[in-house]
Amino acid sequence: MTTDAIGELIAALVRRAGLGRSVVARMLRHAFASNVVDAGGALDEVQALLGQSHPASPRPYLHPAAGRLREAIERVPSPRMLPDAAGCCRMLPDAAGCCRMLPDAEGEQ
C-alpha cells in the first residue's frame, strides 16, 4: 500500500467518523507510540512496533498522558514535607491540605 493510499484511507475514515478536523498518518503513529508507553511498553518495544532501527527514534513520537505526568509529579516528595536534620517537618498540611509553617525553637517563622 502506498503512502498516498494510506492518506486517502485515513481521510475517508475521518470524513465517515465526522471528526471535523484533519488527521494524518503521522498523528496515528504518535498516538500509537504514546498509548503503548502509557500501557507500560518499553522504548525498545515501541521502536520495534514502529519499524525503526535506531533506539532513540521513537522518542519524538512519545507524548505522555496528563495523568501519567501528574502521577510522576506526585511521586516526588515536597521538600517542605521532608524532615529536617533533627527529624522534624517544618511544614504540615492543615485540614484543607494546605501547608502551614511551624514555628521553630526560637519562635521564628
Secondary structure, 3 states (H helix, E strand, C coil): CCHHHHHHHHHHHHHHHCCCCCCCHHHHHHHHHHHHHHCCCCHHHHHHHHCCCCCCCCHHHCCCCHHHHHHHHHHCCCHHHCECCCCCECEEECCCCCEEECCCCCCCC
